[in-house]
Amino acid sequence: MIRKILVPLPVDAANSGSEAVAMAVDIAKSGGSKIVLLHVNEIMPGYVSAHLPGDFTRKAVDASVADLTAAAKAHGIGDEAEIVVRDGNPAAEILEYANDSGIDMIVMASHDPGLADYLLGSVAARVVRHAHCSVLVVRHPKA
């Protein structure tokens, strides 16, 4: 039984993760699952963050929460979805959250792989390789 579904989304959650949220909502409705929307803000190197305003991090978190909340409302799960924002490496944070929070399934969007993805790997590929639970990758073509 799938009790908790994790949907990692990029900052522009309303656009690039829409298919993944819709798929997770369909799965959740059929089984009574809870949905967690997660965004990971990558940590800026010190030489970059030294030139940013002092409240940059707080504003980035607020913007991420607003994007995830908008995505939840757009898919009709505004009151039911849990919103989580973390800082760090996206793949590592997704995997850590899934392990620590009892996630039963991860549903995430991924573009069609290009040459750079084969050489460097994508977040979705790392999550698929290392997740302890089922991972559903929803494809959408590169723009």
N, CA, C and O atoms as a GROMACS GRO file, in nm:
protein
  572
    1MET      N    1   0.083  -0.118   0.000
    1MET     CA    2   0.000   0.000   0.000
    1MET      C    3   0.088   0.125   0.000
    1MET      O    4   0.189   0.131   0.070
    2ILE      N    5   0.049   0.222  -0.078
    2ILE     CA    6   0.124   0.347  -0.087
    2ILE      C    7   0.056   0.449   0.004
    2ILE      O    8  -0.054   0.496  -0.024
    3ARG      N    9   0.125   0.484   0.114
    3ARG     CA   10   0.069   0.579   0.209
    3ARG      C   11   0.118   0.721   0.184
    3ARG      O   12   0.040   0.815   0.199
    4LYS      N   13   0.246   0.737   0.147
    4LYS     CA   14   0.304   0.869   0.126
    4LYS      C   15   0.376   0.874  -0.008
    4LYS      O   16   0.460   0.789  -0.039
    5ILE      N   17   0.341   0.975  -0.088
    5ILE     CA   18   0.402   0.995  -0.219
    5ILE      C   19   0.480   1.125  -0.215
    5ILE      O   20   0.425   1.230  -0.180
    6LEU      N   21   0.606   1.119  -0.250
    6LEU     CA   22   0.692   1.237  -0.257
    6LEU      C   23   0.700   1.284  -0.402
    6LEU      O   24   0.728   1.206  -0.492
    7VAL      N   25   0.674   1.414  -0.422
    7VAL     CA   26   0.684   1.473  -0.556
    7VAL      C   27   0.786   1.586  -0.549
    7VAL      O   28   0.752   1.697  -0.508
    8PRO      N   29   0.912   1.560  -0.589
    8PRO     CA   30   1.011   1.667  -0.593
    8PRO      C   31   0.986   1.756  -0.714
    8PRO      O   32   0.962   1.708  -0.824
    9LEU      N   33   0.990   1.888  -0.691
    9LEU     CA   34   0.961   1.982  -0.799
    9LEU      C   35   1.068   2.089  -0.807
    9LEU      O   36   1.122   2.130  -0.704
   10PRO      N   37   1.098   2.135  -0.928
   10PRO     CA   38   1.189   2.249  -0.943
   10PRO      C   39   1.118   2.379  -0.905
   10PRO      O   40   0.998   2.378  -0.877
   11VAL      N   41   1.192   2.489  -0.904
   11VAL     CA   42   1.136   2.618  -0.862
   11VAL      C   43   1.014   2.656  -0.944
   11VAL      O   44   0.916   2.704  -0.888
   12ASP      N   45   1.018   2.636  -1.074
   12ASP     CA   46   0.903   2.669  -1.158
   12ASP      C   47   0.805   2.553  -1.158
   12ASP      O   48   0.769   2.500  -1.264
   13ALA      N   49   0.763   2.514  -1.039
   13ALA     CA   50   0.680   2.394  -1.018
   13ALA      C   51   0.552   2.395  -1.099
   13ALA      O   52   0.505   2.289  -1.140
   14ALA      N   53   0.496   2.511  -1.122
   14ALA     CA   54   0.369   2.517  -1.193
   14ALA      C   55   0.383   2.466  -1.336
   14ALA      O   56   0.285   2.420  -1.395
   15ASN      N   57   0.502   2.474  -1.393
   15ASN     CA   58   0.520   2.433  -1.532
   15ASN      C   59   0.588   2.299  -1.547
   15ASN      O   60   0.530   2.206  -1.604
   16SER      N   61   0.711   2.285  -1.498
   16SER     CA   62   0.788   2.166  -1.531
   16SER      C   63   0.755   2.043  -1.449
   16SER      O   64   0.796   1.934  -1.487
   17GLY      N   65   0.682   2.056  -1.340
   17GLY     CA   66   0.646   1.939  -1.262
   17GLY      C   67   0.500   1.904  -1.269
   17GLY      O   68   0.453   1.817  -1.196
   18SER      N   69   0.427   1.971  -1.355
   18SER     CA   70   0.282   1.957  -1.360
   18SER      C   71   0.238   1.813  -1.387
   18SER      O   72   0.144   1.764  -1.324
   19GLU      N   73   0.305   1.747  -1.480
   19GLU     CA   74   0.267   1.610  -1.513
   19GLU      C   75   0.289   1.516  -1.395
   19GLU      O   76   0.209   1.426  -1.370
   20ALA      N   77   0.397   1.538  -1.321
   20ALA     CA   78   0.428   1.454  -1.206
   20ALA      C   79   0.325   1.474  -1.095
   20ALA      O   80   0.281   1.378  -1.033
   21VAL      N   81   0.288   1.599  -1.070
   21VAL     CA   82   0.187   1.626  -0.966
   21VAL      C   83   0.054   1.562  -1.006
   21VAL      O   84  -0.012   1.499  -0.923
   22ALA      N   85   0.015   1.578  -1.131
   22ALA     CA   86  -0.111   1.519  -1.178
   22ALA      C   87  -0.110   1.367  -1.162
   22ALA      O   88  -0.210   1.309  -1.120
   23MET      N   89   0.001   1.303  -1.195
   23MET     CA   90   0.012   1.158  -1.182
   23MET      C   91   0.004   1.118  -1.034
   23MET      O   92  -0.063   1.021  -0.999
   24ALA      N   93   0.074   1.191  -0.948
   24ALA     CA   94   0.072   1.161  -0.805
   24ALA      C   95  -0.069   1.178  -0.747
   24ALA      O   96  -0.112   1.099  -0.663
   25VAL      N   97  -0.140   1.280  -0.792
   25VAL     CA   98  -0.278   1.302  -0.746
   25VAL      C   99  -0.366   1.184  -0.786
   25VAL      O  100  -0.446   1.137  -0.705
   26ASP      N  101  -0.352   1.137  -0.909
   26ASP     CA  102  -0.430   1.020  -0.954
   26ASP      C  103  -0.401   0.898  -0.868
   26ASP      O  104  -0.493   0.827  -0.827
   27ILE      N  105  -0.275   0.874  -0.840
   27ILE     CA  106  -0.236   0.758  -0.758
   27ILE      C  107  -0.289   0.776  -0.616
   27ILE      O  108  -0.342   0.681  -0.557
   28ALA      N  109  -0.275   0.896  -0.561
   28ALA     CA  110  -0.319   0.923  -0.424
   28ALA      C  111  -0.470   0.906  -0.408
   28ALA      O  112  -0.516   0.851  -0.308
   29LYS      N  113  -0.546   0.953  -0.506
   29LYS     CA  114  -0.692   0.942  -0.498
   29LYS      C  115  -0.738   0.797  -0.501
   29LYS      O  116  -0.835   0.760  -0.435
   30SER      N  117  -0.668   0.714  -0.577
   30SER     CA  118  -0.709   0.574  -0.586
   30SER      C  119  -0.674   0.494  -0.461
   30SER      O  120  -0.736   0.391  -0.434
   31GLY      N  121  -0.576   0.542  -0.384
   31GLY     CA  122  -0.535   0.464  -0.267
   31GLY      C  123  -0.538   0.539  -0.136
   31GLY      O  124  -0.496   0.485  -0.034
   32GLY      N  125  -0.587   0.663  -0.136
   32GLY     CA  126  -0.593   0.740  -0.013
   32GLY      C  127  -0.457   0.781   0.040
   32GLY      O  128  -0.438   0.793   0.161
   33SER      N  129  -0.361   0.804  -0.049
   33SER     CA  130  -0.226   0.841  -0.009
   33SER      C  131  -0.213   0.989   0.021
   33SER      O  132  -0.293   1.071  -0.026
   34LYS      N  133  -0.112   1.022   0.101
   34LYS     CA  134  -0.078   1.161   0.130
   34LYS      C  135   0.031   1.203   0.032
   34LYS      O  136   0.120   1.124   0.000
   35ILE      N  137   0.025   1.328  -0.016
   35ILE     CA  138   0.125   1.380  -0.110
   35ILE      C  139   0.212   1.484  -0.040
   35ILE      O  140   0.162   1.572   0.030
   36VAL      N  141   0.343   1.471  -0.060
   36VAL     CA  142   0.440   1.567  -0.010
   36VAL      C  143   0.507   1.631  -0.131
   36VAL      O  144   0.566   1.561  -0.214
   37LEU      N  145   0.497   1.763  -0.143
   37LEU     CA  146   0.566   1.836  -0.249
   37LEU      C  147   0.696   1.891  -0.190
   37LEU      O  148   0.694   1.959  -0.087
   38LEU      N  149   0.807   1.862  -0.256
   38LEU     CA  150   0.939   1.898  -0.206
   38LEU      C  151   1.015   1.978  -0.310
   38LEU      O  152   1.016   1.944  -0.428
   39HIS      N  153   1.078   2.086  -0.264
   39HIS     CA  154   1.172   2.160  -0.349
   39HIS      C  155   1.304   2.170  -0.275
   39HIS      O  156   1.307   2.193  -0.154
   40VAL      N  157   1.414   2.152  -0.348
   40VAL     CA  158   1.547   2.164  -0.289
   40VAL      C  159   1.616   2.286  -0.351
   40VAL      O  160   1.641   2.292  -0.471
   41ASN      N  161   1.648   2.382  -0.264
   41ASN     CA  162   1.727   2.498  -0.307
   41ASN      C  163   1.874   2.458  -0.299
   41ASN      O  164   1.924   2.419  -0.194
   42GLU      N  165   1.941   2.468  -0.413
   42GLU     CA  166   2.083   2.433  -0.414
   42GLU      C  167   2.161   2.538  -0.337
   42GLU      O  168   2.130   2.657  -0.344
   43ILE      N  169   2.261   2.493  -0.264
   43ILE     CA  170   2.344   2.584  -0.184
   43ILE      C  171   2.440   2.657  -0.277
   43ILE      O  172   2.508   2.596  -0.360
   44MET      N  173   2.443   2.789  -0.260
   44MET     CA  174   2.532   2.872  -0.342
   44MET      C  175   2.675   2.864  -0.286
   44MET      O  176   2.694   2.859  -0.165
   45PRO      N  177   2.772   2.864  -0.375
   45PRO     CA  178   2.910   2.870  -0.326
   45PRO      C  179   2.933   3.001  -0.250
   45PRO      O  180   2.866   3.101  -0.276
   46GLY      N  181   3.025   3.000  -0.157
   46GLY     CA  182   3.053   3.117  -0.074
   46GLY      C  183   3.087   3.241  -0.155
   46GLY      O  184   3.046   3.351  -0.118
   47TYR      N  185   3.161   3.226  -0.265
   47TYR     CA  186   3.198   3.342  -0.344
   47TYR      C  187   3.078   3.406  -0.414
   47TYR      O  188   3.084   3.522  -0.454
   48VAL      N  189   2.969   3.332  -0.429
   48VAL     CA  190   2.846   3.387  -0.486
   48VAL      C  191   2.759   3.445  -0.376
   48VAL      O  192   2.710   3.558  -0.387
   49SER      N  193   2.740   3.368  -0.270
   49SER     CA  194   2.650   3.413  -0.163
   49SER      C  195   2.702   3.537  -0.092
   49SER      O  196   2.623   3.611  -0.033
   50ALA      N  197   2.833   3.562  -0.096
   50ALA     CA  198   2.889   3.682  -0.033
   50ALA      C  199   2.838   3.810  -0.099
   50ALA      O  200   2.839   3.916  -0.038
   51HIS      N  201   2.793   3.799  -0.223
   51HIS     CA  202   2.746   3.917  -0.297
   51HIS      C  203   2.594   3.928  -0.301
   51HIS      O  204   2.540   4.016  -0.367
   52LEU      N  205   2.526   3.840  -0.231
   52LEU     CA  206   2.380   3.842  -0.229
   52LEU      C  207   2.330   3.915  -0.104
   52LEU      O  208   2.400   3.920  -0.003
   53PRO      N  209   2.210   3.971  -0.112
   53PRO     CA  210   2.154   4.037   0.006
   53PRO      C  211   2.139   3.938   0.122
   53PRO      O  212   2.125   3.818   0.100
   54GLY      N  213   2.142   3.989   0.244
   54GLY     CA  214   2.135   3.906   0.363
   54GLY      C  215   2.008   3.823   0.373
   54GLY      O  216   2.010   3.714   0.431
   55ASP      N  217   1.900   3.873   0.318
   55ASP     CA  218   1.772   3.801   0.328
   55ASP      C  219   1.743   3.716   0.204
   55ASP      O  220   1.630   3.671   0.185
   56PHE      N  221   1.843   3.693   0.121
   56PHE     CA  222   1.823   3.618  -0.003
   56PHE      C  223   1.772   3.476   0.023
   56PHE      O  224   1.678   3.430  -0.043
   57THR      N  225   1.832   3.408   0.120
   57THR     CA  226   1.793   3.270   0.149
   57THR      C  227   1.648   3.263   0.196
   57THR      O  228   1.573   3.177   0.150
   58ARG      N  229   1.610   3.353   0.286
   58ARG     CA  230   1.472   3.354   0.335
   58ARG      C  231   1.375   3.381   0.222
   58ARG      O  232   1.270   3.317   0.214
   59LYS      N  233   1.408   3.475   0.135
   59LYS     CA  234   1.321   3.505   0.020
   59LYS      C  235   1.313   3.386  -0.076
   59LYS      O  236   1.207   3.361  -0.133
   60ALA      N  237   1.422   3.315  -0.094
   60ALA     CA  238   1.421   3.198  -0.182
   60ALA      C  239   1.331   3.089  -0.125
   60ALA      O  240   1.256   3.025  -0.199
   61VAL      N  241   1.337   3.068   0.006
   61VAL     CA  242   1.250   2.969   0.069
   61VAL      C  243   1.104   3.011   0.057
   61VAL      O  244   1.018   2.930   0.024
   62ASP      N  245   1.076   3.139   0.083
   62ASP     CA  246   0.938   3.190   0.072
   62ASP      C  247   0.884   3.172  -0.070
   62ASP      O  248   0.769   3.132  -0.088
   63ALA      N  249   0.968   3.202  -0.169
   63ALA     CA  250   0.926   3.187  -0.309
   63ALA      C  251   0.901   3.040  -0.343
   63ALA      O  252   0.807   3.008  -0.415
   64SER      N  253   0.985   2.952  -0.291
   64SER     CA  254   0.967   2.808  -0.316
   64SER      C  255   0.838   2.757  -0.253
   64SER      O  256   0.764   2.681  -0.316
   65VAL      N  257   0.810   2.799  -0.130
   65VAL     CA  258   0.686   2.760  -0.064
   65VAL      C  259   0.566   2.811  -0.143
   65VAL      O  260   0.468   2.739  -0.161
   66ALA      N  261   0.573   2.935  -0.192
   66ALA     CA  262   0.464   2.992  -0.272
   66ALA      C  263   0.443   2.912  -0.401
   66ALA      O  264   0.329   2.886  -0.439
   67ASP      N  265   0.552   2.874  -0.468
   67ASP     CA  266   0.542   2.794  -0.592
   67ASP      C  267   0.479   2.658  -0.565
   67ASP      O  268   0.392   2.613  -0.640
   68LEU      N  269   0.523   2.593  -0.459
   68LEU     CA  270   0.469   2.460  -0.426
   68LEU      C  271   0.322   2.469  -0.384
   68LEU      O  272   0.242   2.383  -0.419
   69THR      N  273   0.289   2.572  -0.310
   69THR     CA  274   0.149   2.593  -0.268
   69THR      C  275   0.061   2.617  -0.390
   69THR      O  276  -0.050   2.565  -0.398
   70ALA      N  277   0.110   2.696  -0.485
   70ALA     CA  278   0.035   2.721  -0.608
   70ALA      C  279   0.016   2.593  -0.689
   70ALA      O  280  -0.091   2.569  -0.744
   71ALA      N  281   0.120   2.511  -0.695
   71ALA     CA  282   0.109   2.383  -0.767
   71ALA      C  283   0.007   2.293  -0.699
   71ALA      O  284  -0.073   2.228  -0.767
   72ALA      N  285   0.008   2.288  -0.566
   72ALA     CA  286  -0.089   2.206  -0.493
   72ALA      C  287  -0.231   2.254  -0.519
   72ALA      O  288  -0.320   2.173  -0.545
   73LYS      N  289  -0.253   2.385  -0.513
   73LYS     CA  290  -0.387   2.440  -0.538
   73LYS      C  291  -0.432   2.414  -0.681
   73LYS      O  292  -0.548   2.383  -0.705
   74ALA      N  293  -0.340   2.427  -0.777
   74ALA     CA  294  -0.374   2.406  -0.918
   74ALA      C  295  -0.419   2.262  -0.944
   74ALA      O  296  -0.493   2.236  -1.038
   75HIS      N  297  -0.373   2.169  -0.860
   75HIS     CA  298  -0.409   2.028  -0.878
   75HIS      C  299  -0.514   1.981  -0.778
   75HIS      O  300  -0.539   1.862  -0.765
   76GLY      N  301  -0.575   2.076  -0.708
   76GLY     CA  302  -0.685   2.043  -0.618
   76GLY      C  303  -0.646   1.976  -0.489
   76GLY      O  304  -0.729   1.911  -0.425
   77ILE      N  305  -0.519   1.991  -0.448
   77ILE     CA  306  -0.475   1.930  -0.322
   77ILE      C  307  -0.416   2.035  -0.228
   77ILE      O  308  -0.332   2.003  -0.144
   78GLY      N  309  -0.461   2.157  -0.243
   78GLY     CA  310  -0.405   2.268  -0.166
   78GLY      C  311  -0.405   2.248  -0.016
   78GLY      O  312  -0.308   2.283   0.051
   79ASP      N  313  -0.511   2.193   0.038
   79ASP     CA  314  -0.520   2.175   0.183
   79ASP      C  315  -0.461   2.043   0.230
   79ASP      O  316  -0.428   2.028   0.348
   80GLU      N  317  -0.446   1.948   0.141
   80GLU     CA  318  -0.402   1.815   0.181
   80GLU      C  319  -0.253   1.792   0.165
   80GLU      O  320  -0.196   1.710   0.237
   81ALA      N  321  -0.188   1.862   0.072
   81ALA     CA  322  -0.047   1.837   0.044
   81ALA      C  323   0.042   1.898   0.152
   81ALA      O  324   0.017   2.008   0.202
   82GLU      N  325   0.146   1.824   0.185
   82GLU     CA  326   0.249   1.877   0.274
   82GLU      C  327   0.354   1.946   0.186
   82GLU      O  328   0.392   1.893   0.082
   83ILE      N  329   0.399   2.064   0.228
   83ILE     CA  330   0.496   2.142   0.153
   83ILE      C  331   0.628   2.139   0.230
   83ILE      O  332   0.632   2.171   0.349
   84VAL      N  333   0.736   2.101   0.160
   84VAL     CA  334   0.867   2.093   0.224
   84VAL      C  335   0.969   2.161   0.134
   84VAL      O  336   0.972   2.138   0.013
   85VAL      N  337   1.054   2.246   0.194
   85VAL     CA  338   1.165   2.308   0.122
   85VAL      C  339   1.292   2.279   0.200
   85VAL      O  340   1.300   2.302   0.321
   86ARG      N  341   1.392   2.229   0.128
   86ARG     CA  342   1.521   2.197   0.190
   86ARG      C  343   1.632   2.261   0.110
   86ARG      O  344   1.612   2.304  -0.004
   87ASP      N  345   1.750   2.268   0.170
   87ASP     CA  346   1.869   2.321   0.104
   87ASP      C  347   1.970   2.209   0.086
   87ASP      O  348   1.986   2.124   0.174
   88GLY      N  349   2.039   2.209  -0.028
   88GLY     CA  350   2.145   2.110  -0.050
   88GLY      C  351   2.147   2.060  -0.191
   88GLY      O  352   2.093   2.123  -0.282
   89ASN      N  353   2.210   1.945  -0.210
   89ASN     CA  354   2.215   1.879  -0.339
   89ASN      C  355   2.080   1.814  -0.366
   89ASN      O  356   2.033   1.735  -0.284
   90PRO      N  357   2.014   1.846  -0.479
   90PRO     CA  358   1.878   1.795  -0.501
   90PRO      C  359   1.864   1.643  -0.488
   90PRO      O  360   1.776   1.597  -0.414
   91ALA      N  361   1.946   1.566  -0.555
   91ALA     CA  362   1.930   1.420  -0.549
   91ALA      C  363   1.952   1.369  -0.407
   91ALA      O  364   1.875   1.286  -0.358
   92ALA      N  365   2.055   1.418  -0.341
   92ALA     CA  366   2.085   1.372  -0.205
   92ALA      C  367   1.973   1.409  -0.108
   92ALA      O  368   1.935   1.328  -0.022
   93GLU      N  369   1.920   1.529  -0.120
   93GLU     CA  370   1.813   1.573  -0.029
   93GLU      C  371   1.683   1.498  -0.054
   93GLU      O  372   1.611   1.465   0.040
   94ILE      N  373   1.653   1.470  -0.180
   94ILE     CA  374   1.533   1.392  -0.212
   94ILE      C  375   1.543   1.253  -0.150
   94ILE      O  376   1.449   1.205  -0.086
   95LEU      N  377   1.658   1.190  -0.168
   95LEU     CA  378   1.678   1.055  -0.114
   95LEU      C  379   1.676   1.054   0.038
   95LEU      O  380   1.618   0.965   0.099
   96GLU      N  381   1.740   1.153   0.099
   96GLU     CA  382   1.742   1.160   0.245
   96GLU      C  383   1.602   1.182   0.301
   96GLU      O  384   1.561   1.117   0.397
   97TYR      N  385   1.528   1.275   0.240
   97TYR     CA  386   1.391   1.300   0.288
   97TYR      C  387   1.306   1.175   0.273
   97TYR      O  388   1.230   1.139   0.363
   98ALA      N  389   1.318   1.108   0.159
   98ALA     CA  390   1.239   0.987   0.136
   98ALA      C  391   1.271   0.880   0.240
   98ALA      O  392   1.180   0.814   0.291
   99ASN      N  393   1.398   0.863   0.271
   99ASN     CA  394   1.439   0.764   0.370
   99ASN      C  395   1.390   0.800   0.510
   99ASN      O  396   1.341   0.714   0.583
  100ASP      N  397   1.403   0.926   0.547
  100ASP     CA  398   1.372   0.970   0.683
  100ASP      C  399   1.223   0.986   0.709
  100ASP      O  400   1.180   0.988   0.824
  101SER      N  401   1.142   0.999   0.604
  101SER     CA  402   1.001   1.035   0.621
  101SER      C  403   0.904   0.922   0.586
  101SER      O  404   0.783   0.945   0.581
  102GLY      N  405   0.954   0.804   0.563
  102GLY     CA  406   0.864   0.692   0.535
  102GLY      C  407   0.791   0.704   0.403
  102GLY      O  408   0.675   0.666   0.392
  103ILE      N  409   0.858   0.757   0.302
  103ILE     CA  410   0.798   0.772   0.169
  103ILE      C  411   0.789   0.634   0.104
  103ILE      O  412   0.884   0.556   0.106
  104ASP      N  413   0.672   0.604   0.046
  104ASP     CA  414   0.650   0.475  -0.020
  104ASP      C  415   0.671   0.482  -0.171
  104ASP      O  416   0.698   0.380  -0.235
  105MET      N  417   0.660   0.602  -0.228
  105MET     CA  418   0.677   0.618  -0.372
  105MET      C  419   0.722   0.761  -0.401
  105MET      O  420   0.677   0.856  -0.337
  106ILE      N  421   0.812   0.774  -0.498
  106ILE     CA  422   0.855   0.906  -0.547
  106ILE      C  423   0.804   0.919  -0.689
  106ILE      O  424   0.825   0.830  -0.772
  107VAL      N  425   0.736   1.030  -0.717
  107VAL     CA  426   0.689   1.059  -0.853
  107VAL      C  427   0.756   1.189  -0.895
  107VAL      O  428   0.736   1.293  -0.832
  108MET      N  429   0.836   1.182  -1.000
  108MET     CA  430   0.909   1.302  -1.041
  108MET      C  431   0.915   1.315  -1.192
  108MET      O  432   0.914   1.216  -1.266
  109ALA      N  433   0.921   1.439  -1.236
  109ALA     CA  434   0.930   1.468  -1.379
  109ALA      C  435   1.076   1.464  -1.422
  109ALA      O  436   1.167   1.491  -1.343
  110SER      N  437   1.097   1.430  -1.547
  110SER     CA  438   1.230   1.434  -1.606
  110SER      C  439   1.216   1.459  -1.755
  110SER      O  440   1.124   1.408  -1.820
  111HIS      N  441   1.307   1.538  -1.808
  111HIS     CA  442   1.307   1.560  -1.953
  111HIS      C  443   1.369   1.441  -2.023
  111HIS      O  444   1.432   1.357  -1.959
  112ASP      N  445   1.351   1.433  -2.154
  112ASP     CA  446   1.417   1.328  -2.230
  112ASP      C  447   1.568   1.349  -2.217
  112ASP      O  448   1.615   1.462  -2.231
  113PRO      N  449   1.643   1.244  -2.192
  113PRO     CA  450   1.787   1.262  -2.167
  113PRO      C  451   1.862   1.307  -2.291
  113PRO      O  452   1.836   1.262  -2.402
  114GLY      N  453   1.957   1.396  -2.268
  114GLY     CA  454   2.047   1.441  -2.373
  114GLY      C  455   2.186   1.389  -2.343
  114GLY      O  456   2.206   1.317  -2.245
  115LEU      N  457   2.282   1.423  -2.425
  115LEU     CA  458   2.418   1.374  -2.410
  115LEU      C  459   2.476   1.414  -2.274
  115LEU      O  460   2.543   1.333  -2.210
  116ALA      N  461   2.451   1.536  -2.229
  116ALA     CA  462   2.505   1.579  -2.100
  116ALA      C  463   2.452   1.493  -1.986
  116ALA      O  464   2.524   1.467  -1.890
  117ASP      N  465   2.327   1.448  -1.997
  117ASP     CA  466   2.270   1.364  -1.892
  117ASP      C  467   2.340   1.228  -1.886
  117ASP      O  468   2.354   1.171  -1.778
  118TYR      N  469   2.382   1.177  -2.001
  118TYR     CA  470   2.451   1.049  -2.001
  118TYR      C  471   2.591   1.062  -1.942
  118TYR      O  472   2.641   0.969  -1.879
  119LEU      N  473   2.653   1.178  -1.961
  119LEU     CA  474   2.787   1.198  -1.908
  119LEU      C  475   2.786   1.237  -1.761
  119LEU      O  476   2.868   1.189  -1.683
  120LEU      N  477   2.693   1.324  -1.722
  120LEU     CA  478   2.690   1.376  -1.586
  120LEU      C  479   2.582   1.312  -1.500
  120LEU      O  480   2.596   1.306  -1.378
  121GLY      N  481   2.476   1.264  -1.561
  121GLY     CA  482   2.363   1.208  -1.487
  121GLY      C  483   2.266   1.317  -1.448
  121GLY      O  484   2.305   1.432  -1.430
  122SER      N  485   2.140   1.282  -1.436
  122SER     CA  486   2.038   1.379  -1.396
  122SER      C  487   1.994   1.347  -1.254
  122SER      O  488   2.025   1.241  -1.200
  123VAL      N  489   1.922   1.440  -1.194
  123VAL     CA  490   1.868   1.418  -1.060
  123VAL      C  491   1.778   1.296  -1.061
  123VAL      O  492   1.788   1.211  -0.973
  124ALA      N  493   1.690   1.285  -1.160
  124ALA     CA  494   1.600   1.170  -1.167
  124ALA      C  495   1.677   1.039  -1.177
  124ALA      O  496   1.641   0.941  -1.112
  125ALA      N  497   1.783   1.036  -1.256
  125ALA     CA  498   1.861   0.913  -1.270
  125ALA      C  499   1.925   0.874  -1.138
  125ALA      O  500   1.928   0.756  -1.103
  126ARG      N  501   1.977   0.971  -1.064
  126ARG     CA  502   2.038   0.941  -0.934
  126ARG      C  503   1.934   0.890  -0.835
  126ARG      O  504   1.959   0.798  -0.758
  127VAL      N  505   1.816   0.952  -0.837
  127VAL     CA  506   1.710   0.909  -0.747
  127VAL      C  507   1.666   0.766  -0.780
  127VAL      O  508   1.650   0.684  -0.691
  128VAL      N  509   1.648   0.738  -0.908
  128VAL     CA  510   1.607   0.603  -0.949
  128VAL      C  511   1.710   0.499  -0.904
  128VAL      O  512   1.674   0.392  -0.855
  129ARG      N  513   1.839   0.531  -0.921
  129ARG     CA  514   1.944   0.435  -0.886
  129ARG      C  515   1.954   0.409  -0.736
  129ARG      O  516   1.991   0.299  -0.696
  130HIS      N  517   1.922   0.508  -0.653
  130HIS     CA  518   1.953   0.496  -0.510
  130HIS      C  519   1.832   0.495  -0.417
  130HIS      O  520   1.849   0.478  -0.296
  131ALA      N  521   1.713   0.511  -0.468
  131ALA     CA  522   1.594   0.517  -0.382
  131ALA      C  523   1.562   0.381  -0.322
  131ALA      O  524   1.583   0.278  -0.386
  132HIS      N  525   1.513   0.382  -0.200
  132HIS     CA  526   1.472   0.259  -0.131
  132HIS      C  527   1.328   0.221  -0.167
  132HIS      O  528   1.283   0.111  -0.134
  133CYS      N  529   1.258   0.311  -0.233
  133CYS     CA  530   1.117   0.288  -0.265
  133CYS      C  531   1.097   0.294  -0.417
  133CYS      O  532   1.191   0.320  -0.492
  134SER      N  533   0.975   0.270  -0.460
  134SER     CA  534   0.943   0.279  -0.603
  134SER      C  535   0.955   0.423  -0.650
  134SER      O  536   0.924   0.516  -0.576
  135VAL      N  537   1.002   0.440  -0.773
  135VAL     CA  538   1.015   0.574  -0.833
  135VAL      C  539   0.945   0.571  -0.968
  135VAL      O  540   0.975   0.488  -1.054
  136LEU      N  541   0.852   0.662  -0.986
  136LEU     CA  542   0.783   0.678  -1.115
  136LEU      C  543   0.837   0.805  -1.178
  136LEU      O  544   0.823   0.914  -1.123
  137VAL      N  545   0.899   0.791  -1.296
  137VAL     CA  546   0.953   0.906  -1.367
  137VAL      C  547   0.857   0.941  -1.479
  137VAL      O  548   0.830   0.860  -1.568
  138VAL      N  549   0.805   1.062  -1.475
  138VAL     CA  550   0.712   1.111  -1.575
  138VAL      C  551   0.792   1.194  -1.674
  138VAL      O  552   0.848   1.297  -1.638
  139ARG      N  553   0.797   1.150  -1.797
  139ARG     CA  554   0.876   1.218  -1.899
  139ARG      C  555   0.802   1.334  -1.963
  139ARG      O  556   0.681   1.328  -1.985
  140HIS      N  557   0.876   1.439  -1.991
  140HIS     CA  558   0.826   1.543  -2.079
  140HIS      C  559   0.945   1.588  -2.164
  140HIS      O  560   1.057   1.597  -2.114
  141PRO      N  561   0.920   1.616  -2.290
  141PRO     CA  562   1.029   1.646  -2.382
  141PRO      C  563   1.099   1.776  -2.348
  141PRO      O  564   1.039   1.867  -2.291
  142LYS      N  565   1.230   1.782  -2.384
  142LYS     CA  566   1.304   1.906  -2.367
  142LYS      C  567   1.243   2.013  -2.455
  142LYS      O  568   1.194   1.985  -2.565
  143ALA      N  569   1.247   2.134  -2.407
  143ALA     CA  570   1.194   2.247  -2.486
  143ALA      C  571   1.291   2.288  -2.593
  143ALA      O  572   1.264   2.380  -2.669
   0.00000   0.00000   0.00000
